[in-house]
C-alpha cells in the first residue's frame, strides 16, 4: 500500500466541469480585446488605413479637394454620395450625376469613360453636372501627405479637352477664358434675380455660345451654363470655375450660397452622386470583397473570434473531458468502482467516507481478533502494527486525517472515491489468509 499523495502547490484551480480559471481568463480577455478593437476600428478605421492622396476629388482634404462641398450639401439636407463603382449610385431626375474636374493630364484620364457616364445620365434622366478643371496639382507634401505642395494654372486648351471628350457637337470648340477683377455675377432662379459676390482669383468663365444658356452670368460670359437635353443626350450643366466648390474656395465670397442654390433651385435636386471613378477610385462592389478589405477585415476577424467562442461554449465537450461512465459492467473490480462512486456521489461524501472508514477498520480489527472495546486510537495503532508485519505500507493515521480533510460538496467527490477504493484494497489485503 502507498500513502496518499499531497496536492501540488502549483496545481491550477479548476471550475466545475473541469474548466480551469486560466482558460477562462484567456477567453474573457480575448473577447474583451476583440470588442474594444471593433469599437476603435469603427471610430478610427479610416485613420489607420491612411488618407487618400490629395487632389480634386471628394475624399480629399487638400485645397483642390471637394470634401467640404459634400459635407456642406449633406448637412443642408441633400443626400450626397461619392461612388467608386459604376454599378453603384442612384442618379436620377432629382439626383444629378456630378463629374468634378476630370483631369486631361491625369493617369486616370479616359475620354471614353466620360462618354459612358454621359450615356448613363441620359438613361437615368439625370442632369450631368461637369465641373471643369482649372488647376494642375503638384506633389504631396512630405510632412502632410494629404496636402499638396504646389498648384499651378492649367492651360485653357487643356481645360477644353474635357468638353471635347464629352463628344457633344454643340460643345466642341469652346475654350474657357480667365478674368481678374470680376466681383459680381448674377443668376435668375424661378424668375427671381440673385446677385453673388465673387472672391475668386483668375475667374474662369465660358464664352457666349448659341447652344448654352447661362444659369449664372458674369457680364456676357457664363460662370454656370446649361445645355438642355436633346433626344438621347442628357441635360448638361457646366460649372466653369472649380474654385466655387473646392475646399480652398467654398468659403470665400458667396460661393457656398451659389453652389447650394444651384443644386436646390437651378437643378431642383434632392441629392447628388459624385462619380470618383474618373479620378481612379474604382472598386467592384461585392459582399466578400468589402468584408475582406481594410479596415472591415479586422471587424470580420473579431466576429470570427466571438463565433468561435460561442461554438466552443455550445459543444458537448467544454474544458477537459469527463471520465467515461463505467456502467454496471461484469466483474468484481467494476462493482467496487461503482460502489465507491455511488458513495462519493451521494451528496455527503465526507460523512459517508467517515462512516465507511470506521466500519472498515472495525471489520479488519474483528478479523484479527482485536478486543472490541479498544479505543479508536489504540485500535488504529494495533492495526498499523499488523499492516507493517504483513508488508503493507499504508499508514492508517494519515489516511484518517485525509478522511477528515475531504472538501465539502462536489469538490470532495473525486478524492472521496479514491480514498474509499484504497480502504477497500487495504481491507481485502488485511483479510487474506497468510500461509
Secondary structure as the mmCIF struct_conf table of DSSP 4:
data_model
#
loop_
_struct_conf.conf_type_id
_struct_conf.id
_struct_conf.beg_label_comp_id
_struct_conf.beg_label_asym_id
_struct_conf.beg_label_seq_id
_struct_conf.end_label_comp_id
_struct_conf.end_label_asym_id
_struct_conf.end_label_seq_id
HELX_LH_PP_P HELX_LH_PP_P1 UNK A 3 UNK A 8
TURN_TY1_P TURN_TY1_P1 UNK A 9 UNK A 10
HELX_LH_PP_P HELX_LH_PP_P2 UNK A 11 UNK A 13
STRN STRN1 UNK A 14 UNK A 14
TURN_TY1_P TURN_TY1_P2 UNK A 16 UNK A 17
BEND BEND1 UNK A 18 UNK A 18
STRN STRN2 UNK A 20 UNK A 20
HELX_RH_AL_P HELX_RH_AL_P1 UNK A 21 UNK A 49
HELX_LH_PP_P HELX_LH_PP_P3 UNK A 51 UNK A 53
BEND BEND2 UNK A 54 UNK A 57
TURN_TY1_P TURN_TY1_P3 UNK A 58 UNK A 59
BEND BEND3 UNK A 62 UNK A 62
TURN_TY1_P TURN_TY1_P4 UNK A 63 UNK A 64
HELX_RH_AL_P HELX_RH_AL_P2 UNK A 67 UNK A 75
TURN_TY1_P TURN_TY1_P5 UNK A 76 UNK A 77
STRN STRN3 UNK A 79 UNK A 83
BEND BEND4 UNK A 84 UNK A 85
TURN_TY1_P TURN_TY1_P6 UNK A 86 UNK A 87
STRN STRN4 UNK A 92 UNK A 92
TURN_TY1_P TURN_TY1_P7 UNK A 93 UNK A 94
STRN STRN5 UNK A 95 UNK A 100
TURN_TY1_P TURN_TY1_P8 UNK A 104 UNK A 105
BEND BEND5 UNK A 106 UNK A 106
TURN_TY1_P TURN_TY1_P9 UNK A 107 UNK A 108
HELX_RH_AL_P HELX_RH_AL_P3 UNK A 111 UNK A 123
TURN_TY1_P TURN_TY1_P10 UNK A 124 UNK A 125
STRN STRN6 UNK A 128 UNK A 131
STRN STRN7 UNK A 135 UNK A 137
HELX_LH_PP_P HELX_LH_PP_P4 UNK A 139 UNK A 139
STRN STRN8 UNK A 140 UNK A 140
HELX_LH_PP_P HELX_LH_PP_P5 UNK A 141 UNK A 141
BEND BEND6 UNK A 142 UNK A 143
TURN_TY1_P TURN_TY1_P11 UNK A 145 UNK A 146
BEND BEND7 UNK A 147 UNK A 147
STRN STRN9 UNK A 148 UNK A 148
BEND BEND8 UNK A 149 UNK A 149
STRN STRN10 UNK A 151 UNK A 153
HELX_LH_PP_P HELX_LH_PP_P6 UNK A 154 UNK A 155
HELX_RH_AL_P HELX_RH_AL_P4 UNK A 156 UNK A 165
TURN_TY1_P TURN_TY1_P12 UNK A 166 UNK A 167
HELX_RH_3T_P HELX_RH_3T_P1 UNK A 169 UNK A 171
TURN_TY1_P TURN_TY1_P13 UNK A 172 UNK A 173
STRN STRN11 UNK A 177 UNK A 179
BEND BEND9 UNK A 180 UNK A 181
STRN STRN12 UNK A 184 UNK A 189
TURN_TY1_P TURN_TY1_P14 UNK A 190 UNK A 191
STRN STRN13 UNK A 192 UNK A 197
TURN_TY1_P TURN_TY1_P15 UNK A 201 UNK A 202
STRN STRN14 UNK A 203 UNK A 205
STRN STRN15 UNK A 206 UNK A 206
HELX_LH_PP_P HELX_LH_PP_P7 UNK A 207 UNK A 208
TURN_TY1_P TURN_TY1_P16 UNK A 210 UNK A 211
STRN STRN16 UNK A 213 UNK A 218
TURN_TY1_P TURN_TY1_P17 UNK A 219 UNK A 220
STRN STRN17 UNK A 221 UNK A 227
STRN STRN18 UNK A 230 UNK A 230
TURN_TY1_P TURN_TY1_P18 UNK A 231 UNK A 232
STRN STRN19 UNK A 233 UNK A 233
HELX_LH_PP_P HELX_LH_PP_P8 UNK A 234 UNK A 235
STRN STRN20 UNK A 236 UNK A 239
BEND BEND10 UNK A 240 UNK A 240
HELX_RH_3T_P HELX_RH_3T_P2 UNK A 242 UNK A 244
TURN_TY1_P TURN_TY1_P19 UNK A 245 UNK A 245
BEND BEND11 UNK A 246 UNK A 246
TURN_TY1_P TURN_TY1_P20 UNK A 247 UNK A 251
BEND BEND12 UNK A 252 UNK A 252
TURN_TY1_P TURN_TY1_P21 UNK A 253 UNK A 254
HELX_RH_AL_P HELX_RH_AL_P5 UNK A 255 UNK A 261
HELX_RH_PI_P HELX_RH_PI_P1 UNK A 262 UNK A 266
BEND BEND13 UNK A 267 UNK A 267
BEND BEND14 UNK A 270 UNK A 270
STRN STRN21 UNK A 271 UNK A 275
HELX_RH_3T_P HELX_RH_3T_P3 UNK A 277 UNK A 279
TURN_TY1_P TURN_TY1_P22 UNK A 280 UNK A 280
HELX_RH_AL_P HELX_RH_AL_P6 UNK A 287 UNK A 291
TURN_TY1_P TURN_TY1_P23 UNK A 292 UNK A 292
BEND BEND15 UNK A 293 UNK A 293
TURN_TY1_P TURN_TY1_P24 UNK A 294 UNK A 295
HELX_RH_AL_P HELX_RH_AL_P7 UNK A 296 UNK A 314
BEND BEND16 UNK A 315 UNK A 316
BEND BEND17 UNK A 319 UNK A 320
HELX_LH_PP_P HELX_LH_PP_P9 UNK A 321 UNK A 325
TURN_TY1_P TURN_TY1_P25 UNK A 327 UNK A 328
BEND BEND18 UNK A 330 UNK A 331
HELX_RH_AL_P HELX_RH_AL_P8 UNK A 332 UNK A 344
TURN_TY1_P TURN_TY1_P26 UNK A 345 UNK A 346
BEND BEND19 UNK A 347 UNK A 347
HELX_RH_AL_P HELX_RH_AL_P9 UNK A 349 UNK A 367
TURN_TY1_P TURN_TY1_P27 UNK A 368 UNK A 369
TURN_TY1_P TURN_TY1_P28 UNK A 372 UNK A 373
HELX_RH_AL_P HELX_RH_AL_P10 UNK A 376 UNK A 389
TURN_TY1_P TURN_TY1_P29 UNK A 390 UNK A 391
HELX_RH_AL_P HELX_RH_AL_P11 UNK A 396 UNK A 404
TURN_TY1_P TURN_TY1_P30 UNK A 405 UNK A 405
HELX_LH_PP_P HELX_LH_PP_P10 UNK A 406 UNK A 407
BEND BEND20 UNK A 408 UNK A 408
HELX_RH_3T_P HELX_RH_3T_P4 UNK A 409 UNK A 412
HELX_RH_AL_P HELX_RH_AL_P12 UNK A 413 UNK A 430
TURN_TY1_P TURN_TY1_P31 UNK A 431 UNK A 431
BEND BEND21 UNK A 432 UNK A 432
HELX_LH_PP_P HELX_LH_PP_P11 UNK A 433 UNK A 434
#
